[in-house]
Amino acid sequence: MTETQSTLSRRTFVKGSLASLAATGAVGSALYGCAPQSGTDAGEEPMAATGEEIAPDEIHWSQCNVNCGGNCVFQWHSRDGKVLYMETDNIGDADLQARACLRGRSMRRWLNSPDRLLYPMKRVGKRGEGKFEQITWDEAIDTIAEKLKYTIDTYGNDAIHRVYATGMYSTTGNPTSRLLNCLGGYLERHYDYSANMILASMPFMYGDQFSPYDNVHCTSFSEAAQNSDLVVMFGNSPAETRMGGANAAWDFARVREGVTSRGGKIVNIDYRLNETASGHPDEWLPIRPGTDAALCSALAHEWIVNDKIDKEFLDAYVVGFDDDTMPEAAKGQNKSYKDYIMGTGYDMVEKTPEWAAPITQISADRIRELAADIAAANAPYICQGWGPQRHTNGEDTTRAICALPVILGKIGLPGTNTGQREGEPSVYLVGSLPAGENPVKVTIPCYQWVNAVDHGHTMTATNAGIKGGDLKNDIKFIWCYAGNCLTNQHGDINYTHEILADESKCEFILVWDTVMTDSAKYADILLPDAMRSEQLNMQTQGYSEYYTSVIVGGPAQEAPGECRSSYDVCADIADRLGVKDAFTEGRTHDEWVQFLYEEGAAADPDMPTWEEIKEQGVYKRELASSIALKDFRDDPVANPLGTPSGKIELFSEQLVEIANTWELAEDEVINPIPVFNPGFQGYGSVTEEYPLYCAGFHHKSRTHSSYGFIPEIEAVARQQVWINPADAQARAIADGDTVSVASPAGEIRIEAKVTPRIIPGTVGIPQGAWHKADMDGDKVDEGGCVNTLTTYKPTPLGKGNGPAHSMIVQVAKA
């Protein structure tokens, strides 16, 4: 393994960097603000117009803190307290550089945006209207403290909810939980918007210790690069979702090189030719969105009828494949996974390729070809992104994909995977600001907060997926820090607006951000945050599995206006409420950063000292590859899974019990095995009024909604609805036309991208665009925000955001 540490002094490093840039002509792009000032000759210090020597730029290390998962390295060049331009990671081995992607390199546009929030403000118009007036910090802190105390005294701590938000990743980035726990706790969430249906359903298959965020249940991409001979990706496009040198896009490039060098191939199963496959169209297998489980069922059918399953593995490691492996209480009842596939149980329909073809839009012959390829592979790496599960049938879909390597017995072996996404780091060098224990034990599914505002006191475990007891209160106080999930990134914006605008429901909303998001318009008090680069900051690596790191640096510039760090403001609120000592433990923000670093360094003697990391800014090293469920495969008795049987459960008695006891609507089904269930607004639900399927997807210009307000990025990667030429021609729509997209929930205006890179009958809309609508008028969204079109209907098991990719729409010229 290679450990990379800078040994240059800061001044020497800066001089060398500037000289190198000037000598090579690496002036960068004005769009991304990466170029040094012109007129600097190689080897010379910059000169002022008067001929006087200008002090060299200061270098401050930082990272991209938004939730794409990379946390790529920033190298800020500052002078006189202001950022001039940015470079990224250029130290050490070229194979171990956490280089920021192009959207990350536009962070200077965000940092110095004229749209930055600069002062505390209070609402003076209606909720959602976006009208505010400036107030002092004292008034803001007093108001927040008074509202917290009132809510706790009047309703209880479970009436306070910290809404889901991921716009700030830093070891000290979100002290909210710590503050609220010092005050007696708050209503916390379980699951998350990224992987809600996976988090809800996969523990019933792989055990209650399952996580999609580890390398125990998810094989690393580096392992695939070394040993796989076939990679099958369901809705997984790291070139869009996980860009950058510190992220899975870089890892996957090495996977493709490794697999193809061994004569293997990549198969991208997606409803559009995504950016990961765009340079390799031979890898694209088009599929109707939301029908992945139908494809998986047909593949399983081919392996069963052609005797490609691993019966010995299934008998030893799996519950529920066939009647031999069913629990005793369910034997002889045709309830096994095999019975479903072969048409001898459940719906009595055999899941042949001919059955799957009209559902998936993949021909029967192509399904058979894919089945043969996977069965013939020595080390197939089967994985899924988080798009396939973000449908109303997502709980079944994610298990159906994971069933594929299981029935082939291709789990826990070199080069294989569990059907989950690529593995994430196993080593984190530093911890985060400790939240402490939350005295409130009741939690809600993250997507259920709107219902909890409207009728929380009626929500229970069996009707709403509540854990830890039943809710006693509706949500009365919302705390939203560094997030846009009140509206923009939530679902059914028009419906959510009506709930939030009613001040008799949620009585107080605190929003804390850097710019005026759509969610910020609903704040009663709106606070301006200092960005990470405007304070001492520290963060470890993100989701990328090939290395571990820690970055310490800043402040690169002074925070504008009256922006303050969230920690300092929370300390002031704690002081007003008499818990400052418990909150701070006597430490300032910067002292917490040092404390957390030194705690990590004490446990890892290879790490630099505090003084060394402050000087060099970045420390990183490679990690070994990992094979998911290897220990379980090697010895299932010594390493049982956290299921009741200790085995992989294709049939779950726990899910049978839930299905029998939960209060479900007529169109809601919880299945004990992985099946194809069309889902709400899924396959077969189109109508004459709404004849097209519609799905959202992650866009290369944004990380969710982060970066979505930067005009330069919007100009070069426009918000467009993807529509197949056949569907466009039938509607007289040309490329570049402004069109209306309408669903049962709402309507948007958006530019059309007419392209064969999407299947006929389906349109795709990048998620994360900023909602722009007159909510007192027609509510038509001119920003092209896909959540204007999603219907708020949580999924049956996880109560999650399945409608994010399950919509029916009509498209017409505007």
N, C-alpha and C positions, 0 to 999 in steps of 0.2 A: 504494500500500500504506500501511496505517496502522501506525505504531509507537506503542505505548502505554506510557508510563512515569509512575509516580507522582512528583509533585513536592512532595507534602506531607511535613512532618515527621511522625515517628511519633506524637508527642503530639497534634499538631493533627489528624492523620488519625483517631486513636482518639476524640478528643472529638467530631469531626464524625460519625463512624459511630454512636456511642452516641446522640447527639442526634437523628440522623436516624431511628434505629430507634425511639426513644421517641416521637418526634413522629408517626410513621406507624402506631404500634401494632404494629410487626412483631415480635411476641414469639416467633414460630417455634413449634416443636413440642417438647413435652417428650420425645417419643420420640427425636428426633435431637439434643437438647441444644444447640439453636441460639440460644436466647433469652438476652438479657442479663438481669441481675437486675432485678426489678420495682422500682418506686418511684423511678425516675430520671426527672425531668422534662426536657423538651426544653431544651437549652442549659445544663444544670446538671451539675456534677461529682457523681458518686455520693457519698452521705453515709453515714457509719457511724451506728449506733444512738445513739452518744454525741453526735452532732452534729459530730464531727470529719470533715474532708474526707478521703476515701479516695483514694489515688493512683490515677490512671487505669490501666485494664488495659494490660498490655503486649501488643503485637501481634507474633505470630511467624508467618511464612509457611512453609507446607510443602505437601505434595501427597499424593494418594492413591497409595501405592506398590505396590498389588497389581496383578495381571496381567489387568485388563480392557483395558488399553491406553490409558486416558485420561490418567492422572497429573493429574487435575483439581486445582485450586488450593484449599488449605485456608488459612484465616485464623484462627489460634488466638487467643483472648482468655485471657490468663493473669494470675494474681495470686499473689504469694508462692510462686512455683515450682510452681503447679498450674493446669492447664487448667480454665477455668470453662465456656466454651462455644465454639462454632465458627461462623464465617461462611465464605462461600466467595468466589470472585472477584467483586468489584463495582467494579473500576476500569477506566476507559477505555471505549471504544466498546462498546455493548450487543451488537453483532454479533461481538465478539471477546472474550468472557468465558468463561473455563474453569471454569464453575460445576459444582460437584460434584453428583452424583445423590443420591437419598435414602439409598441404602445407604452411599455415601461419607460422607454427613453423619452417619452413626451411628458414625464412627470414634472419637469420644470414649468411646463405650460399650466399645470395644475397648481404647483407651488406658488407661482407668481401671477395667477389668474386675476383679472380685474373683477371676477365674480366671487372672490373669496368673501366669506362672512367675516366681518371685522369687529362687531360689537354685540354684546348681549341684547336681545330684543324680546318684547312681549307682543302677543297678538292683539290687534285692534279691530280686525275684521271678523268675518265668520270663519269657522274652522275650514281649512282647505282653500280659503280665498288668497292666502299668501300676503296679507297686509300686516305689517309690524311697525313698531316704533322702538327706537333705541332707549335702553335703560342702563343703569349702572350695574356693575358686578354685585355690589352690595344688595341692590334690589332683587336681582336675579337669584342670588344665593338665599336671601331671606324668603323669597316666594317658594323656592323649591323645598327648603327646609320646612316651611309652614305646611305645604301641601303633603309632604311625606308624613309629618306628625298627624295631621288631620286624618289622612287616609288610614294610618295604623290605628289611631284612637277610635275612629268611627266604624271601620269595617274589619280591620285586621291586616296582617302583613300579606296574606294571600290575595289581597286586592291590588297588589303592586306587581306589575309584570315587566320584566326586561325583555323587550321584543327581540327576536332573532336578528342579528346583524354581523356582517363579516368584512366591513370595509377597513378594518384596522387590525393588522396582525403585528404584535410587538409584545415583548415580555412584560411590559408595563402599560400596554396600550389601552386596556379597558378595566379600570378599577371599580366599575359599577357593582359587580357582585360582592366584592369585599366590603364596600360601604354599606350595601343593603343588608348583608349578613350581620354587620355590626349593629344594625338597627332591629334585628329580630327576624330577618329573612324576607323572602319574596316568592312569588309564584314562578317557578322555573319551568323550562320546557324539557321535553325529551324528543329525540330525533332531530333532524335538521332539514333544511330545504334542499340540500344537495342530494342526499341519499335517503330520504324519508322511508320509502317503501322497502329498500334494502335493509335498513336498520330495523324495521318492524318485522320483516318476514324471515330473513336469513337465520336468525338465532334458532328458529324452529327446525332448520335443516342442519346447520353446522354447530349449534350449541350456543348457550347464553353468554359465552365468552367471545363470541364472534364480533369482529370489527372489520369494516371495509377500509379502515385507516391504519392497517398494520402490514407486516410482512410475514405474519403467521398464517393468515387465511388468504393471502394474496401473494403470488409469486412475483419476484422482482423482474423488471424488464431486462436487467443485466443477465439474469439466469436464462431468459429466452434468447438473448443475443448469443450466449455461449452454447446452448444445447438444443434449442427447439428446431424442428424441421417444418413446422406449419404454425402460422399464427392466424387465428380466427377472431375478429373483433366485431362485436355487436355494438353499434352506435358509440364508438370510442374514437375521438379525433383529437389527440393531444396537440396537433398543430394549431388548433383553435382554443382548446380549453386549458392547455398546460404548456404555453409557449415559453421560450427562453432557455438559456443555457443551463439554468439550475432546475430545469423541469423536465417532464416526461417527453416533450417533443424531441429533446436531444437524446434521451435514452432510446426512444423509438427509432431514431435514425440509425443507431447502432444495432438495434434489433433487426431492421430490414437488411442491413449489410450482412449480419451474421447468418440469418436464415437463408437468404438468397444465395450466399456463397456456398452453402451446403446443398444447393439444389432445391430448397424449399420455397414456399411462397406465402404471401400475405393475402387474406381475404377480409375486406371491409364490408360488413353488412350494414347498410344505411339507406335511408330513403332519399338521400342526396349524395352526390359525389363530393364528399367533404374535403377540406384542405389537406388532411393527412394523406388521402388517396389521390388528390387531384393531379399530381405528376405521374401517377401510376394507375391509369384508368382500368388496366387489366385486373386490378385488385378489387374493383367495386362490384358488389352484388346488391343490386337495388331491391328494396323491400318496402311494402306498404307500412307506414308507421303503426306501432302498436300491435303488430302481428308476429313478433319474434317468437312467441311461445308456440304458435302454430308451426312455424318452420322447425323449431326444436322438436316438436312432437313427431313431425314427419321424418326427421333425421333419426330419432330413436326407433321409429317403426322400421326403417331400413336396416338398422343394426340388429334388431330383434329377428327379423325374418331372414336375414343373411348370416345369422349366428356370429355376429361381431361383438357381442357383449362379453364382459368378463364375469362369468357366473361365479367363479371361485372368489373373486374380489367382492362381489355383491353379497354373497352368502356370509362372508366374514366381517364386512365393514358397514353394511347398509341395512336399514330397515325400510320395508315397503316397496321394494322393486317388484317382487312377485309374491305369490301366496306363500312360498317357502319362507320369505323374510318378513311377513306381516306380523304385527303384534298378535298375541294369542286371541285377544278379544275381537279381532277383526278378520281372522282367518276364515276362508270359505265363503266370503261374501262378495267376491269380485270387486274389491275396493283398492287393489294395488295399482301402482303406476303402470305396470305392464297391461293390466286389464283395461285401463283408460286408453292406452296407446292402441291396443289390438281390437278395441270395440266390444269387449266382453264385459264391460262395466260402465258405470256412470251414464254417459249419454248414448252408449251402444253404437258409436260411430268409429270406424277404424280410421286411424290417423295416417292414411297413405299420402304419398306425395301428390296424388291426384286430388285428394281432399284439401291439402294445404295450398295448392297452386292458385286457385282463384282468390283465396284469402290474402296470401302474401304477395301476389303478382310475380312470383318466381315459378318458372316452369317446373313440371314434375321431373323432367330429365335433368335439369340443373340441380334440383334438390338431391337426386340420386347421385349425381357427380360429386357434390359437396360431401355427401355422406360417405362415399367411397374414399375420398381424399382424407377425411378426418380419421376414418377407421384404419387407413393404411399408414398413417403417420406414426413414427416411433415416439415422438414427443410433441404432441399437439398442445399449443398454448392457447386456450380458449378464454377470452376475457370479454367484459362488457363495460362500456362507459356508464354514466349515470342517466343517460337519456332514455334508454329502453324502460327503466323502472319508473320514470317520471310520466307515466300514463295512468289512467284510471284502473287499468288491470296490472299495474306495476308489481304488486306483491307476488302475483303468479308468474309474471314474466321473468323476474330476476331468478326465481328458483328454477324455472324451466331451462334457462341458459346454463345454470350451474349443474343441472342434471346430466348434461351431455358428457363432461369428463368423468362423472361418477359411474355411469353405466358402462363406459369403456374401461373403467379401472385405471384411467390415466390421471391419477392424483397422487401427490407426494413423491413423484419421481422426477429425475432431472429434466428440465425443460418444460414441465407441465404446469398447469394452473388449475384453480378451482372453479373457473368461470367468473370470478370477480375481477375487478380492475387491477391494474399493476400495483405491486407492493409499494409501501412507503417506508421512510427511514426507520431503522430499528434503534438508532442512537440519537438522542437529543442532548446537546452538551450543556445547556442551561435551562433552568425552569422559569416559570412565570410568576408574577405577583400572586401570592396565595390568596384565594377567595375566602378561605375559612369555611366552616360548616354552615349550611343553610338550615335553620330550624324549621322552615316550612317544608314538609316532606311530600306534599301533593305536587304533582307535575302534570302538565298538559302536553299533548302532541303539538309540535311547534306551529303547525298550520291551523290549529284550532283556536288561536287567540281571538279571532274576530267573533266566533261563537261565544267565547268566554266573556267578551265585552257585552254581547247582546243578551246572553242568558246563561252565564256561567254557573249560577246557583242551581241549575237543573242538570248539569253535566255530571256524569258518573263514569265508572269504569266500563260498564256494559253499553252505554249509549254514545260515549264520546272518547273512549280510550284513555280515560284519566288513570293515572297511577298514584299509589300512595294514599288513596282515600277518595272521597267525593269533594267537589268544590263547595265551599260555603258562601262564596261571594262572586259577584260579577267583577271583572277587572275594572278598577276605578282610576288607576294611575299607571300610565305607560311611560317607560324609560326607553328611549331609542337613541343609542349612541353609535355613530359611524355605520349607519345602515339606511337602506331605502326600501325596507320591507313593510312599511305601513301601507303603501299603495303600490309603487312601481314594480317591486319584485315579489309582491304577494299575488293574489288572484282576484279576478272579477273586480277591477278597480271601481266600477260604478256602484256596485253593491257595497264594497268596503267604505267608499266615500260616505254613503248614507249612514252607516253605522258610526263612523268617526265624527261626522258633522253633528250628530245628536249629542249635545253636551250633557243631557240627562243620563247618558250611558257612561262612557268614560269621562270622568270629570276633569282630568288633568293629563296633558301630554307634554313631556319634555323631549325635545329633539336637540341633538348635539352633533354638529357636522362642520364641514369646511366650506361648503357652497349650498345654495338653495336648491335642494333636491325636491322632487314632488312630495315626498314624505314630510320634508321640513315644513311645508305649507300648512300642515295640520298641528304644528306645535302651539302650545300656549306660552311656553318660554323656549326660546331658540338661542343656543349658545354657540359661539365661534371657537372651534378647536384649533390648537396649534398642531401643525403636522409633525410627523416623526422627525423630519429633517430640520425642524426648528427647535429641537431639544436633544439632549443626550438620549440616544436610543440604542437598543440592543434587540437582536432577534436571531434565532437559530434558523436552520434551513426549513424549507417548506415540504411539499409532497414528494419531491424528486427522491428516488431511492438510491441513486448511485454515489452519494456523498453526504457527509455531515459537516456542519459549519457553525460558526457564530460570528456575527458582525457587530461591532461597537463603533459608534461615531456620533458626531454632531455636537452642538447645533451647527448646521451649515449656513444658516442665516437667521436673522432675528425674525420672530413671529410678527406679522403685520398687525396694525391696529391694536386692538385689545385682546387678541387671541391668547389663550392660556392653555397650559397642559391640563388634561383631564384629571390627572392625579392631584395637582394643586387645587383645582376647584373642588374635587371630592373631599379633600382634606378640609377645606373651608366649610363645606356642608356638614361634615362630621363634627367640626368645631361648634357650629350652631346647635347641633343636636346632642352635644355632650359626649361624643364617642371618638374624639380626635386621637387620643392616646391609643385606643384599640385599633384605629384605622392605620395610623402612621407607624406605630411601634417606635416612635422617636426618630424615624428616618425621613429625610427628604426624598423626592423622586430620584435624584441622582445617586443618593446613597443606597436606595433600593436596587438600582441597576448594578452598582458595584457589589452589593451584598449577594445578589442572585448570580452574578458572574463568578464570584469567588467561591460560592457554594458548589457550582458546577466544576470549577477548576480543582477544588479539593478532592472531588471524586474521580478526576481524570488527570493524572499527573503529566500527560502529554500536552495539555493545554498551556498556552502562554500565561504569564502572570498578568494581573490587572494592569500594571504599568505597561507591559509589553503589548497587550491587546489594544490599549488606548493609542499606542504609537502606530501599530501596524494596521489596525482596523479590522482585518479579516483573518480568520483562521479556518482552515478546511482540510478535510481528508476523505479519502475514499472509504466506501463500505463494501463488505463482501456481499455477494448475491445471496438470495434466499429462495427456498422451495416451500411453497405453502403446504401445510399439513404433513410435512415430512415425518415429524415425530410420531404422529398418529399412524401414518402408513407403516413406519418401521416397527411400532409396537402399540397396537390399539388397546391392549389391556393396561399397559403402564401409562399410556397417554390418551385416556378417553376424552371424547368431546363432551361439551356441557349440555347434551341432550339427555332426556330421561333414560335412553338406552345406552348412552355413551358412544353411539354410532352416528353415521350420517343418516338422517331420517328423510327419505323421500315421502313417506307417509307419517304425518304427525298427529298423534292422539291429542296433543295439546290444542291443535287447531280444530279438531273435531269438537272438543269441549267448548272452545270459544264460539264456534259457529252455532252451537246449540244453546248457548246462554246469553250471547250478546243480542241487543236490540238492533236489528238490521232492517233497512228498507227493502221493499219488494225487489228492487233491482240491485241489491247488494248481496254478494256471495263471498264467503270465506271458504277456501278449498283446502282439504288436508294434503293434497298432492299438487305438483306443478301441472296446471292445465292451461289450455288456451281459452280465455274468457274475453270476449270482445271489449267489455267495459263500457262505461258511460261515455257517449259521444265517440266511441271507437268503431271498429269495423262493423258495417251494416247499419249505421245510424244516420247516414246522409239522407237528405230529403230534397224535395224539389226546391224548397226555399234555400236550403244550405247544402249544395250538392258536392262540395269539396271537403276533403279532410285537411286539417291544418295542424302543424307541429311547430314548436319553437326550437331554436338551436342556439348554441353559444357562438358569439361573433368575435372575430379576431381583433376588432377595434375596441372591444370593451372587456373588462372582467366583471361579469354581471352588469351592473349599471355604472361601475367605476370607470372613469375616463370618458363617460358618455356625454359630457358637456363640453369637451374640448373641441372647438370648431375645426381645427386643422385635421384632427383624427376623423371627425364626421365627414369632412370633405373627401378624404382619400379612401375611406371605407364606408360607403354610404349605407344607410338603413334602407333595405329593399326587401320586398316579398319575392321569393323565388317561385316561379310558375313555369310549368312545362309549355313548350310552344303549342302543343295540341290544345291545352286548356286556354292559352292566351288567344289563339286564333279564333276559337269558338266565341270569344268575348270581344273580339276586335281590339285586343290590347297589344300594344307594341312595347318593345324594350324602352324603359325610361318614362313611360306614361305614369301619371299619378292615378292611383286606383283607390277605390273603396274596398275594404275588407270588412264584412259584417258577419257577426255570429249571434247566437241567441242572447249573448251577454252585452254586446256593444259593437262599436264601429270605429275603424281607424282610417286615416289617409296615409298612403305610403307609395313610394316609387316601385314600379314593377321591374324585376329582373327576369327577363324571358330567357330560359336556359334549359338545355336538355340534361343538365346536371341534377334535375329533380324528377321523380317519377310522375307520370300522368295521374290526374285525379287527386293530387295532394299539393298543397302549397306550404312553404316554409318561411318563417319569420324570425329573424334574429332577436333573441330576448335581450332585455337590458336597455333598450332605447328609452329616452326620458319622455314620460307622459306629458302631453301638452293639450289640455282640453278646457273648454268653458264648462265648469261643473254646475253653474247656475243656468246654463243654456242647453245646447243640444248634446253635450258630453261627447261629441265626436273628437277623437284624439288625432291631432295633427302630427304627433311625434312618432307614430308607428309603434307604440308600446304594446307588445303582444298580450299583456295581462289585461288590457281592455276587452279582450275577446274570450278570456278563460272564464268558465262558470265555476262559482265557488261551491264545490261538492267534494269534501274530503273523501279519500279512498276508504274501503270497508274495514281493513285491518289496521293500517298505520295512521288512518285519518289524515292522510298527507296530500301533497300538492300534485296529485296525478293529473288533474286537468291542464297542467302546464304544457303538456304535449298532446292532449286529447281534445280537439276542437273540431267542430263542423262549421264551415263558412261559405259565403258567396263572395266572389270577386267581380267587380265591375269597374269600368272607367269612371273616374270621378268627374 
